[in-house]
């Protein structure tokens, strides 16, 4: 095990200013650096005090975003929080001296121009996304029919369905339906002390296979990735890294797009009764293309399937949402003439969400705000090939939170928060179990362990060519 450290710095009051830059130097006396690392973990330690709200920040390594997070909402005396994130997929950026860039409050243009090397044989677009202002709780935004019926000009609308669409040269090529991250100030800030909501300290990124489209962009010319958000009201911060595998045995690869079936989302809204709505949506992508390289003539088939259901009830100050998102992505790269799988990757995700909020009694005087939220991040993954071991994993991460806030007018006079979480990872490479509960800033119990009886060494090395990273708008040769 080897360590590399970066100097600490204070980057408060940086909104709209240049990012804080911190020098990064990889370990020089680590034997693993000569033959490749089996795992690389970023450990982020932060402190904050005073009256602070949830703020989004990111870390870039030479222009490539490797981490997006939300700050904790501290107590007046201060708080310390630590996040550990596996960043092994960025190995080619970490084995040479780089610059670590830290931004607070960032925004990327909706269109990014890029050019890729002409000897590329695989490409994956990694997308980071976060939602803010009127879209921070997009999953709870009422339909416009409800807004118009009651003339609620002070409430965000456009309904609870949102999807991030990815375009290549203006054509839709894929999408992501984001996990419902609840930031540290969501519903009731006291709920998330000290147990924070799933994903709030480590916002997930989303992969979209671009390999079938390589035949359209292997011409050495400039092309464009575009991003859009269905039903967006104002702020969605989107960022993307294009991961490209190079064929070092060839000066140029060729390819062709065979199939690109991308029908629009089918969205329906049903009003069950006054203040009660069901919003549902489905969408599928099916693309295929071949790339000819020194590895052979490889055909890549990529599929995305999504489904969404949101049941929302509103009555007075009471607001209830019961929502489920299912998303799957499947990639199969084969050499048809040899009936050989170069690689296979399957991912199935399920994001359940339930919340209920209510003011008792409603009004602007003395009142009590009640909240209950339940969310989950469930995932099953399978990856492998005909020449490498198959790796599978199953993750069930569920959480419940309760909160009470007492108000006198708009002033908070007291409150209470509690949370419970159960995390269970069961994989062929590793296993982990964690059960924790808190109430009123105090951990009630904290149980963790390894339920696996057999251990397998984790290996995330790349076998099919050296990795090349390309941040949209900049070349970064690995």
Secondary structure, DSSP 4 states (H G I P E B T S, - for coil): ------------S-TTSPPEEEEE---SS-THHHH--S--EEEEEEEE-SS----EEEEEETTEEEEEEE-----TT-EEEEEEEE-GGGHHHHSS-EEEEEEES----SEEEE---TTEEEEEEEEEEEEEGGGTTGGGPPPHHHHHHTT-TTS--S-S---EEEEETTEEEEEE----PPPTTSS-GGGGSSSPPTTSSS--EEEEE-GGGGGGTTTSS-EEEEEEETT--SEEEEEEEEEEEE-TT-S--EEEEEEEE-PPPEEEEEEEETTEEEEEEEEEEEEEEEEEETTEEEEEEEEEEEEEEEEEEEETTEEEEEEEEEEEEEEEEEETTTTEEEEEEEEEEEEEEEEEEEEES-SSSEEEEEEEEEEEEEEEEEEEETTEEEEEEEEEEEEEEEEEEEEETTEEEEEEEEEEEEEEEEESS-EEEEEEEEETTEEEEEEEE---SS---------SS-EEEEETTEEE--
